[in-house]
Amino acid sequence: MKTTLELPDSLFREIKATAALNGMKIKDFVAEALMEKLKSTSASPLQKPWMRGFGALADLREETRSIVADIEETFGQIDEEHRS
């Protein structure tokens, strides 16, 4: 799809130079940059900015289990009352 964008001259020059240095066409460089930006923002455009961080710590549960296992292996069993 074709579209028209208005960009500051300095930004366009930087895009053009960077694309050239990477052996890319300007349109491909801009498309890639926009895709990267979309990936880095929230999955849902309707999501409130303050909600973006929720769920970011979900992977820590497995990390915590791994750390506890390493400690138990190295220092012996940890009593349930001392885990918290």
Number of C-alpha atoms within 10 A of each C-alpha: 2 5 4 5 6 6 9 8 9 9 10 13 12 11 18 17 14 15 17 13 9 9 10 14 14 16 13 11 18 15 12 12 13 12 11 11 11 12 10 9 11 15 10 8 9 7 10 9 10 7 9 13 9 8 8 8 8 9 9 10 10 10 11 11 11 12 12 15 15 12 13 13 11 9 9 10 11 13 8 7 6 6 7 4
